[in-house]
């Protein structure tokens, strides 16, 4: 079963009603590839599912915690292997998370990837040695300058690992992105070209708004994040490793974003 959320951001450009231009984005997060067979197989199951549907997918965006840099001998090589696996599906955009080695990301951990009229803008919210994240004023200035260069018919999606706002979880919210998040929100609110911000980190599919646009958290591939209600009743474990891996499928039609949550049955 899939669940769908429809995010309306308007489809009128420069006062003229345009025919929607469709782009389909597979949004993955948190495979936590650590060299173990279990982590590799969970990620491979998602890739197989996507590969069987590759003719309908335009782009894959992975929002962090891709490789457990502490547990693999060569994080850059492991990240390159991920890119190679995803290449059978579609072009990919990989953003760093707190478990990743940011220096392994190309061309840098902060970059812009263009696909047709869509710009995916990757921000590095990771802080070396910390679970939580941070954005600084330089990140916001760079983003502001990048967005100012978009044409009137171009759109943007922001990709980063840490949610830039509290999501109502008494534990996970302590590890969100801190720093210049209020400034980031103002930039998003002031830029109609930004359709949404895609993040990961919590392992739990979550939808809210930030800067008046969708803020969408992908589910975890490695495991599922337990809900805030579980935390409130005293459940100690933050993740459920027995849960199915899952990803989100975002369809961009003009300036309308339609999102689906897709769980993957292991062994299928």
Residue pairs with C-beta under 8 A, 6 or more apart in sequence:
2 260
2 261
2 262
3 260
3 261
4 258
4 259
4 260
5 207
5 258
5 259
5 260
6 256
6 257
6 258
6 259
7 195
7 196
7 207
7 213
7 214
7 256
7 257
7 258
7 259
8 256
9 195
9 196
9 213
9 214
9 255
9 256
9 257
10 192
10 255
11 17
11 18
11 20
11 253
11 254
11 255
11 256
12 18
13 152
13 153
13 254
13 255
14 152
18 254
19 254
20 253
20 254
20 256
21 116
21 117
21 252
21 253
21 254
22 251
22 252
22 253
23 58
23 59
23 115
23 116
23 118
23 251
23 252
24 56
24 57
24 58
24 59
24 249
24 250
24 251
24 252
25 57
25 58
25 59
25 60
25 61
25 157
25 249
25 250
25 251
25 252
26 50
26 57
26 59
26 60
26 61
26 89
26 90
26 247
26 248
26 249
26 250
27 61
27 62
27 63
27 198
27 216
27 218
27 247
27 248
27 249
27 250
27 259
28 46
28 60
28 61
28 62
28 63
28 218
28 221
28 247
29 62
29 63
29 64
29 65
29 97
29 161
29 199
29 200
29 201
29 203
29 217
29 218
29 219
29 220
29 221
29 247
30 64
30 65
30 97
30 200
30 201
30 203
30 218
30 220
30 221
30 222
30 223
31 39
31 42
31 43
31 46
31 62
31 65
31 66
31 82
31 221
31 222
32 39
32 65
32 66
32 67
32 68
32 99
32 220
32 221
32 222
32 223
33 39
33 40
33 43
33 66
33 67
33 68
33 72
33 78
33 82
34 67
34 68
34 71
34 72
35 68
35 71
35 72
39 222
41 266
42 221
42 222
42 245
42 266
43 82
43 85
43 221
43 245
44 85
45 245
45 264
45 266
45 268
46 221
46 245
46 247
46 264
47 85
47 86
47 88
47 89
49 262
49 264
50 57
50 60
50 86
50 89
50 90
50 247
51 88
51 89
54 88
54 89
54 90
57 89
57 90
58 90
58 91
58 115
58 116
59 90
59 91
59 92
59 93
59 115
59 118
59 120
60 86
60 89
60 90
60 91
60 92
60 93
61 92
61 93
61 95
61 120
61 157
61 159
61 198
62 82
62 86
62 92
62 93
62 94
62 95
63 95
63 97
63 159
63 160
63 161
63 198
63 199
63 200
63 201
63 218
64 95
64 96
64 97
64 98
64 99
64 100
64 125
64 126
64 160
64 161
64 162
64 199
64 200
64 201
65 97
65 98
65 99
65 100
65 161
65 200
65 201
65 222
66 79
66 82
66 94
66 96
66 97
66 99
66 100
67 75
67 78
67 79
67 82
67 99
67 100
67 101
67 104
68 99
69 75
69 99
69 100
69 101
69 104
70 99
72 78
75 100
75 101
75 104
76 101
76 103
76 104
79 94
79 100
79 101
79 104
79 105
82 92
82 94
83 92
83 94
86 92
91 113
91 115
93 113
93 120
93 122
93 159
94 105
94 122
95 105
95 109
95 122
95 123
95 124
95 159
95 160
95 161
96 102
96 105
96 109
96 124
96 126
96 161
97 126
97 161
97 162
97 200
97 201
98 126
98 127
98 130
98 131
98 132
98 133
98 161
98 162
98 201
100 126
102 109
102 124
102 126
102 128
103 109
105 111
105 124
109 122
109 124
109 126
110 122
110 123
110 124
110 139
110 142
111 121
111 122
112 119
112 120
112 121
112 122
112 146
113 119
113 120
113 122
114 120
117 153
117 154
117 155
118 154
118 155
118 156
118 157
118 252
119 146
119 150
119 154
119 155
119 156
119 157
120 156
120 157
120 159
121 143
121 146
121 147
121 156
121 157
121 158
121 159
122 159
122 160
123 135
123 139
123 143
123 158
123 159
123 160
124 139
124 160
125 133
125 134
125 135
125 160
125 161
125 162
125 164
125 177
126 133
126 161
126 162
127 133
127 134
131 175
132 162
132 174
132 175
132 176
132 177
132 178
133 160
133 161
133 162
133 175
133 176
133 177
133 178
133 201
134 177
134 178
134 179
135 160
135 164
135 177
135 178
135 179
135 180
135 181
135 184
136 179
136 180
137 180
137 183
139 180
139 184
140 180
140 183
140 184
140 187
143 158
143 184
143 187
144 187
147 156
147 187
147 191
147 193
147 194
150 156
150 193
154 193
155 193
155 194
155 195
155 252
155 255
156 191
156 193
156 194
156 195
157 194
157 195
157 196
157 197
157 198
158 188
158 194
158 196
158 197
158 198
159 197
159 198
159 199
160 177
160 197
160 198
160 199
161 199
161 200
161 201
162 175
162 176
162 177
162 199
162 201
163 176
163 177
163 199
163 201
163 202
163 206
163 215
163 217
164 176
164 177
164 181
164 184
164 185
164 197
164 199
164 210
164 215
165 176
165 181
165 185
165 208
165 210
165 215
166 173
166 176
167 173
167 176
167 202
167 206
167 208
167 217
167 228
168 228
169 202
169 227
169 228
169 231
170 228
170 231
170 232
171 231
171 238
172 201
172 202
172 225
172 238
175 201
176 201
184 211
185 210
185 211
186 211
187 211
188 194
188 197
188 210
188 211
188 212
188 213
189 211
189 212
189 213
194 211
194 213
195 213
195 214
195 252
195 255
195 257
196 213
196 214
196 215
196 216
196 250
196 257
197 210
197 211
197 213
197 214
197 215
197 216
198 216
198 218
198 250
199 215
199 216
199 217
199 218
200 217
200 218
200 220
201 217
202 217
202 220
202 225
203 219
203 220
203 222
203 223
203 224
203 225
203 239
204 217
204 219
204 220
204 224
204 225
204 226
204 227
205 217
205 218
205 219
205 246
205 248
205 261
206 216
206 217
207 214
207 215
207 216
207 217
207 259
208 214
208 215
209 215
214 257
214 259
216 248
216 250
216 259
218 247
218 248
219 225
219 245
219 246
219 247
219 248
219 261
219 263
220 239
220 245
220 246
221 245
221 246
221 247
222 239
222 241
222 245
223 239
223 240
223 241
223 243
224 239
224 240
224 243
224 244
224 246
225 238
225 239
225 240
226 235
226 237
226 238
226 239
226 240
231 238
244 263
244 264
244 265
244 266
245 263
245 264
245 266
246 261
246 262
246 263
246 264
247 262
247 264
248 259
248 260
248 261
248 262
249 259
249 260
249 262
250 257
250 258
250 259
250 260
251 257
251 258
251 259
251 260
